[in-house]
Amino acid sequence: MREPQSLEAILLSAADRISGQSNLMARHAPRQEGFGRYHPHLGGRPYMLSPGT
């Protein structure tokens, strides 16, 4: 794939990456505080803080 060539394309590309990363983390995060499941694209296990912290 080629790199974005306009500011709008760069912003949309970044938003798409963040959205995908957020979705992947949400699927592997634990329901309670602590570490979630490992995923190679995350480079580790997502950590969840307790609500209100």
PDB file of N, CA, C and O in Angstrom:
ATOM      1  N   MET A   1       0.839  -1.179   0.000  1.00  0.00           N
ATOM      2  CA  MET A   1       0.000   0.000   0.000  1.00  0.00           C
ATOM      3  C   MET A   1       0.880   1.237   0.000  1.00  0.00           C
ATOM      4  O   MET A   1       1.974   1.232   0.566  1.00  0.00           O
ATOM      5  N   ARG A   2       0.409   2.274  -0.624  1.00  0.00           N
ATOM      6  CA  ARG A   2       1.182   3.505  -0.644  1.00  0.00           C
ATOM      7  C   ARG A   2       0.772   4.412   0.513  1.00  0.00           C
ATOM      8  O   ARG A   2      -0.316   4.288   1.075  1.00  0.00           O
ATOM      9  N   GLU A   3       1.663   5.310   0.843  1.00  0.00           N
ATOM     10  CA  GLU A   3       1.431   6.249   1.940  1.00  0.00           C
ATOM     11  C   GLU A   3       0.407   7.308   1.527  1.00  0.00           C
ATOM     12  O   GLU A   3       0.321   7.654   0.349  1.00  0.00           O
ATOM     13  N   PRO A   4      -0.383   7.835   2.501  1.00  0.00           N
ATOM     14  CA  PRO A   4      -1.327   8.908   2.193  1.00  0.00           C
ATOM     15  C   PRO A   4      -0.592  10.126   1.649  1.00  0.00           C
ATOM     16  O   PRO A   4       0.516  10.439   2.085  1.00  0.00           O
ATOM     17  N   GLN A   5      -1.217  10.811   0.692  1.00  0.00           N
ATOM     18  CA  GLN A   5      -0.578  11.956   0.034  1.00  0.00           C
ATOM     19  C   GLN A   5      -1.226  13.295   0.369  1.00  0.00           C
ATOM     20  O   GLN A   5      -0.777  14.329  -0.125  1.00  0.00           O
ATOM     21  N   SER A   6      -2.259  13.303   1.186  1.00  0.00           N
ATOM     22  CA  SER A   6      -2.896  14.568   1.557  1.00  0.00           C
ATOM     23  C   SER A   6      -3.155  14.573   3.059  1.00  0.00           C
ATOM     24  O   SER A   6      -3.191  13.516   3.689  1.00  0.00           O
ATOM     25  N   LEU A   7      -3.331  15.745   3.626  1.00  0.00           N
ATOM     26  CA  LEU A   7      -3.599  15.863   5.055  1.00  0.00           C
ATOM     27  C   LEU A   7      -4.857  15.092   5.435  1.00  0.00           C
ATOM     28  O   LEU A   7      -4.880  14.415   6.463  1.00  0.00           O
ATOM     29  N   GLU A   8      -5.906  15.190   4.615  1.00  0.00           N
ATOM     30  CA  GLU A   8      -7.145  14.480   4.904  1.00  0.00           C
ATOM     31  C   GLU A   8      -6.926  12.969   4.919  1.00  0.00           C
ATOM     32  O   GLU A   8      -7.447  12.274   5.792  1.00  0.00           O
ATOM     33  N   ALA A   9      -6.163  12.462   3.964  1.00  0.00           N
ATOM     34  CA  ALA A   9      -5.886  11.029   3.904  1.00  0.00           C
ATOM     35  C   ALA A   9      -5.056  10.580   5.096  1.00  0.00           C
ATOM     36  O   ALA A   9      -5.268   9.487   5.620  1.00  0.00           O
ATOM     37  N   ILE A  10      -4.112  11.411   5.533  1.00  0.00           N
ATOM     38  CA  ILE A  10      -3.296  11.087   6.712  1.00  0.00           C
ATOM     39  C   ILE A  10      -4.174  11.016   7.954  1.00  0.00           C
ATOM     40  O   ILE A  10      -4.034  10.097   8.761  1.00  0.00           O
ATOM     41  N   LEU A  11      -5.079  11.980   8.113  1.00  0.00           N
ATOM     42  CA  LEU A  11      -5.972  11.985   9.269  1.00  0.00           C
ATOM     43  C   LEU A  11      -6.917  10.787   9.267  1.00  0.00           C
ATOM     44  O   LEU A  11      -7.132  10.160  10.305  1.00  0.00           O
ATOM     45  N   LEU A  12      -7.479  10.469   8.108  1.00  0.00           N
ATOM     46  CA  LEU A  12      -8.380   9.315   8.025  1.00  0.00           C
ATOM     47  C   LEU A  12      -7.628   8.013   8.287  1.00  0.00           C
ATOM     48  O   LEU A  12      -8.163   7.113   8.934  1.00  0.00           O
ATOM     49  N   SER A  13      -6.407   7.903   7.797  1.00  0.00           N
ATOM     50  CA  SER A  13      -5.596   6.719   8.027  1.00  0.00           C
ATOM     51  C   SER A  13      -5.298   6.544   9.515  1.00  0.00           C
ATOM     52  O   SER A  13      -5.382   5.435  10.044  1.00  0.00           O
ATOM     53  N   ALA A  14      -4.951   7.638  10.185  1.00  0.00           N
ATOM     54  CA  ALA A  14      -4.667   7.589  11.616  1.00  0.00           C
ATOM     55  C   ALA A  14      -5.916   7.213  12.407  1.00  0.00           C
ATOM     56  O   ALA A  14      -5.844   6.402  13.330  1.00  0.00           O
ATOM     57  N   ALA A  15      -7.061   7.796  12.050  1.00  0.00           N
ATOM     58  CA  ALA A  15      -8.314   7.478  12.734  1.00  0.00           C
ATOM     59  C   ALA A  15      -8.678   6.010  12.550  1.00  0.00           C
ATOM     60  O   ALA A  15      -9.158   5.367  13.483  1.00  0.00           O
ATOM     61  N   ASP A  16      -8.455   5.481  11.359  1.00  0.00           N
ATOM     62  CA  ASP A  16      -8.740   4.076  11.089  1.00  0.00           C
ATOM     63  C   ASP A  16      -7.846   3.163  11.926  1.00  0.00           C
ATOM     64  O   ASP A  16      -8.314   2.166  12.476  1.00  0.00           O
ATOM     65  N   ARG A  17      -6.553   3.505  12.023  1.00  0.00           N
ATOM     66  CA  ARG A  17      -5.621   2.710  12.836  1.00  0.00           C
ATOM     67  C   ARG A  17      -6.020   2.728  14.298  1.00  0.00           C
ATOM     68  O   ARG A  17      -6.013   1.687  14.955  1.00  0.00           O
ATOM     69  N   ILE A  18      -6.372   3.909  14.820  1.00  0.00           N
ATOM     70  CA  ILE A  18      -6.767   4.034  16.226  1.00  0.00           C
ATOM     71  C   ILE A  18      -8.044   3.252  16.493  1.00  0.00           C
ATOM     72  O   ILE A  18      -8.156   2.591  17.526  1.00  0.00           O
ATOM     73  N   SER A  19      -9.000   3.316  15.587  1.00  0.00           N
ATOM     74  CA  SER A  19     -10.247   2.581  15.737  1.00  0.00           C
ATOM     75  C   SER A  19      -9.991   1.073  15.779  1.00  0.00           C
ATOM     76  O   SER A  19     -10.552   0.368  16.618  1.00  0.00           O
ATOM     77  N   GLY A  20      -9.154   0.589  14.883  1.00  0.00           N
ATOM     78  CA  GLY A  20      -8.829  -0.834  14.861  1.00  0.00           C
ATOM     79  C   GLY A  20      -8.093  -1.275  16.112  1.00  0.00           C
ATOM     80  O   GLY A  20      -8.372  -2.343  16.656  1.00  0.00           O
ATOM     81  N   GLN A  21      -7.153  -0.459  16.573  1.00  0.00           N
ATOM     82  CA  GLN A  21      -6.392  -0.766  17.792  1.00  0.00           C
ATOM     83  C   GLN A  21      -7.324  -0.793  19.000  1.00  0.00           C
ATOM     84  O   GLN A  21      -7.219  -1.682  19.845  1.00  0.00           O
ATOM     85  N   SER A  22      -8.227   0.168  19.083  1.00  0.00           N
ATOM     86  CA  SER A  22      -9.184   0.229  20.183  1.00  0.00           C
ATOM     87  C   SER A  22     -10.082  -1.006  20.199  1.00  0.00           C
ATOM     88  O   SER A  22     -10.334  -1.583  21.257  1.00  0.00           O
ATOM     89  N   ASN A  23     -10.565  -1.408  19.022  1.00  0.00           N
ATOM     90  CA  ASN A  23     -11.416  -2.589  18.920  1.00  0.00           C
ATOM     91  C   ASN A  23     -10.666  -3.844  19.347  1.00  0.00           C
ATOM     92  O   ASN A  23     -11.207  -4.672  20.080  1.00  0.00           O
ATOM     93  N   LEU A  24      -9.433  -3.989  18.897  1.00  0.00           N
ATOM     94  CA  LEU A  24      -8.620  -5.150  19.253  1.00  0.00           C
ATOM     95  C   LEU A  24      -8.360  -5.190  20.755  1.00  0.00           C
ATOM     96  O   LEU A  24      -8.437  -6.254  21.370  1.00  0.00           O
ATOM     97  N   MET A  25      -8.055  -4.043  21.346  1.00  0.00           N
ATOM     98  CA  MET A  25      -7.824  -4.000  22.794  1.00  0.00           C
ATOM     99  C   MET A  25      -9.092  -4.335  23.559  1.00  0.00           C
ATOM    100  O   MET A  25      -9.042  -5.057  24.555  1.00  0.00           O
ATOM    101  N   ALA A  26     -10.228  -3.821  23.108  1.00  0.00           N
ATOM    102  CA  ALA A  26     -11.497  -4.095  23.790  1.00  0.00           C
ATOM    103  C   ALA A  26     -11.835  -5.584  23.764  1.00  0.00           C
ATOM    104  O   ALA A  26     -12.375  -6.116  24.733  1.00  0.00           O
ATOM    105  N   ARG A  27     -11.518  -6.258  22.652  1.00  0.00           N
ATOM    106  CA  ARG A  27     -11.810  -7.682  22.555  1.00  0.00           C
ATOM    107  C   ARG A  27     -10.900  -8.534  23.420  1.00  0.00           C
ATOM    108  O   ARG A  27     -11.265  -9.657  23.766  1.00  0.00           O
ATOM    109  N   HIS A  28      -9.729  -8.035  23.779  1.00  0.00           N
ATOM    110  CA  HIS A  28      -8.776  -8.825  24.563  1.00  0.00           C
ATOM    111  C   HIS A  28      -8.595  -8.326  25.987  1.00  0.00           C
ATOM    112  O   HIS A  28      -7.833  -8.917  26.753  1.00  0.00           O
ATOM    113  N   ALA A  29      -9.278  -7.251  26.355  1.00  0.00           N
ATOM    114  CA  ALA A  29      -9.175  -6.706  27.709  1.00  0.00           C
ATOM    115  C   ALA A  29      -9.979  -7.569  28.682  1.00  0.00           C
ATOM    116  O   ALA A  29     -10.971  -8.186  28.295  1.00  0.00           O
ATOM    117  N   PRO A  30      -9.553  -7.612  29.932  1.00  0.00           N
ATOM    118  CA  PRO A  30     -10.294  -8.395  30.931  1.00  0.00           C
ATOM    119  C   PRO A  30     -11.568  -7.674  31.353  1.00  0.00           C
ATOM    120  O   PRO A  30     -11.696  -6.463  31.174  1.00  0.00           O
ATOM    121  N   ARG A  31     -12.502  -8.424  31.912  1.00  0.00           N
ATOM    122  CA  ARG A  31     -13.737  -7.810  32.420  1.00  0.00           C
ATOM    123  C   ARG A  31     -13.476  -7.107  33.749  1.00  0.00           C
ATOM    124  O   ARG A  31     -14.131  -6.115  34.073  1.00  0.00           O
ATOM    125  N   GLN A  32     -12.530  -7.618  34.506  1.00  0.00           N
ATOM    126  CA  GLN A  32     -12.150  -7.043  35.793  1.00  0.00           C
ATOM    127  C   GLN A  32     -10.779  -6.394  35.656  1.00  0.00           C
ATOM    128  O   GLN A  32     -10.157  -6.476  34.597  1.00  0.00           O
ATOM    129  N   GLU A  33     -10.307  -5.756  36.709  1.00  0.00           N
ATOM    130  CA  GLU A  33      -8.984  -5.151  36.716  1.00  0.00           C
ATOM    131  C   GLU A  33      -7.911  -6.219  36.529  1.00  0.00           C
ATOM    132  O   GLU A  33      -8.017  -7.319  37.072  1.00  0.00           O
ATOM    133  N   GLY A  34      -6.894  -5.892  35.770  1.00  0.00           N
ATOM    134  CA  GLY A  34      -5.784  -6.813  35.558  1.00  0.00           C
ATOM    135  C   GLY A  34      -5.435  -6.935  34.086  1.00  0.00           C
ATOM    136  O   GLY A  34      -5.839  -6.114  33.263  1.00  0.00           O
ATOM    137  N   PHE A  35      -4.669  -7.984  33.767  1.00  0.00           N
ATOM    138  CA  PHE A  35      -4.215  -8.206  32.402  1.00  0.00           C
ATOM    139  C   PHE A  35      -5.214  -9.061  31.624  1.00  0.00           C
ATOM    140  O   PHE A  35      -5.836  -9.969  32.175  1.00  0.00           O
ATOM    141  N   GLY A  36      -5.355  -8.757  30.341  1.00  0.00           N
ATOM    142  CA  GLY A  36      -6.227  -9.510  29.453  1.00  0.00           C
ATOM    143  C   GLY A  36      -5.454 -10.577  28.699  1.00  0.00           C
ATOM    144  O   GLY A  36      -4.360 -10.975  29.099  1.00  0.00           O
ATOM    145  N   ARG A  37      -6.044 -11.036  27.595  1.00  0.00           N
ATOM    146  CA  ARG A  37      -5.430 -12.084  26.772  1.00  0.00           C
ATOM    147  C   ARG A  37      -4.347 -11.496  25.882  1.00  0.00           C
ATOM    148  O   ARG A  37      -4.453 -10.358  25.425  1.00  0.00           O
ATOM    149  N   TYR A  38      -3.314 -12.278  25.642  1.00  0.00           N
ATOM    150  CA  TYR A  38      -2.214 -11.874  24.771  1.00  0.00           C
ATOM    151  C   TYR A  38      -2.668 -11.853  23.320  1.00  0.00           C
ATOM    152  O   TYR A  38      -3.458 -12.695  22.893  1.00  0.00           O
ATOM    153  N   HIS A  39      -2.162 -10.884  22.568  1.00  0.00           N
ATOM    154  CA  HIS A  39      -2.367 -10.850  21.120  1.00  0.00           C
ATOM    155  C   HIS A  39      -1.092 -10.305  20.487  1.00  0.00           C
ATOM    156  O   HIS A  39      -0.581  -9.276  20.931  1.00  0.00           O
ATOM    157  N   PRO A  40      -0.561 -10.975  19.450  1.00  0.00           N
ATOM    158  CA  PRO A  40       0.706 -10.549  18.861  1.00  0.00           C
ATOM    159  C   PRO A  40       0.674  -9.138  18.264  1.00  0.00           C
ATOM    160  O   PRO A  40       1.695  -8.450  18.284  1.00  0.00           O
ATOM    161  N   HIS A  41      -0.450  -8.696  17.743  1.00  0.00           N
ATOM    162  CA  HIS A  41      -0.519  -7.355  17.162  1.00  0.00           C
ATOM    163  C   HIS A  41      -0.551  -6.262  18.221  1.00  0.00           C
ATOM    164  O   HIS A  41      -0.250  -5.103  17.936  1.00  0.00           O
ATOM    165  N   LEU A  42      -0.916  -6.635  19.442  1.00  0.00           N
ATOM    166  CA  LEU A  42      -0.864  -5.673  20.538  1.00  0.00           C
ATOM    167  C   LEU A  42       0.527  -5.659  21.168  1.00  0.00           C
ATOM    168  O   LEU A  42       0.887  -4.705  21.857  1.00  0.00           O
ATOM    169  N   GLY A  43       1.296  -6.701  20.937  1.00  0.00           N
ATOM    170  CA  GLY A  43       2.633  -6.786  21.519  1.00  0.00           C
ATOM    171  C   GLY A  43       2.614  -7.149  22.992  1.00  0.00           C
ATOM    172  O   GLY A  43       3.609  -6.956  23.691  1.00  0.00           O
ATOM    173  N   GLY A  44       1.509  -7.666  23.464  1.00  0.00           N
ATOM    174  CA  GLY A  44       1.397  -8.047  24.869  1.00  0.00           C
ATOM    175  C   GLY A  44      -0.056  -8.256  25.245  1.00  0.00           C
ATOM    176  O   GLY A  44      -0.902  -8.563  24.405  1.00  0.00           O
ATOM    177  N   ARG A  45      -0.321  -8.081  26.528  1.00  0.00           N
ATOM    178  CA  ARG A  45      -1.678  -8.232  27.043  1.00  0.00           C
ATOM    179  C   ARG A  45      -2.184  -6.882  27.520  1.00  0.00           C
ATOM    180  O   ARG A  45      -1.491  -6.221  28.294  1.00  0.00           O
ATOM    181  N   PRO A  46      -3.374  -6.442  27.088  1.00  0.00           N
ATOM    182  CA  PRO A  46      -3.897  -5.147  27.549  1.00  0.00           C
ATOM    183  C   PRO A  46      -4.202  -5.194  29.045  1.00  0.00           C
ATOM    184  O   PRO A  46      -4.604  -6.230  29.576  1.00  0.00           O
ATOM    185  N   TYR A  47      -4.009  -4.078  29.705  1.00  0.00           N
ATOM    186  CA  TYR A  47      -4.251  -3.969  31.143  1.00  0.00           C
ATOM    187  C   TYR A  47      -5.459  -3.073  31.366  1.00  0.00           C
ATOM    188  O   TYR A  47      -5.585  -2.024  30.735  1.00  0.00           O
ATOM    189  N   MET A  48      -6.344  -3.483  32.261  1.00  0.00           N
ATOM    190  CA  MET A  48      -7.556  -2.723  32.551  1.00  0.00           C
ATOM    191  C   MET A  48      -7.481  -2.228  33.999  1.00  0.00           C
ATOM    192  O   MET A  48      -7.225  -3.005  34.919  1.00  0.00           O
ATOM    193  N   LEU A  49      -7.707  -0.926  34.185  1.00  0.00           N
ATOM    194  CA  LEU A  49      -7.809  -0.366  35.528  1.00  0.00           C
ATOM    195  C   LEU A  49      -9.257  -0.458  35.989  1.00  0.00           C
ATOM    196  O   LEU A  49     -10.177  -0.508  35.172  1.00  0.00           O
ATOM    197  N   SER A  50      -9.450  -0.481  37.292  1.00  0.00           N
ATOM    198  CA  SER A  50     -10.823  -0.531  37.800  1.00  0.00           C
ATOM    199  C   SER A  50     -11.500   0.807  37.519  1.00  0.00           C
ATOM    200  O   SER A  50     -10.836   1.844  37.513  1.00  0.00           O
ATOM    201  N   PRO A  51     -12.818   0.799  37.286  1.00  0.00           N
ATOM    202  CA  PRO A  51     -13.554   2.052  37.034  1.00  0.00           C
ATOM    203  C   PRO A  51     -13.417   3.000  38.220  1.00  0.00           C
ATOM    204  O   PRO A  51     -13.430   2.577  39.376  1.00  0.00           O
ATOM    205  N   GLY A  52     -13.286   4.266  37.919  1.00  0.00           N
ATOM    206  CA  GLY A  52     -13.172   5.264  38.979  1.00  0.00           C
ATOM    207  C   GLY A  52     -11.741   5.507  39.423  1.00  0.00           C
ATOM    208  O   GLY A  52     -11.508   6.295  40.339  1.00  0.00           O
ATOM    209  N   THR A  53     -10.769   4.842  38.786  1.00  0.00           N
ATOM    210  CA  THR A  53      -9.367   5.015  39.162  1.00  0.00           C
ATOM    211  C   THR A  53      -8.732   6.100  38.332  1.00  0.00           C
ATOM    212  O   THR A  53      -7.549   6.394  38.502  1.00  0.00           O
TER     213      THR A  53
END
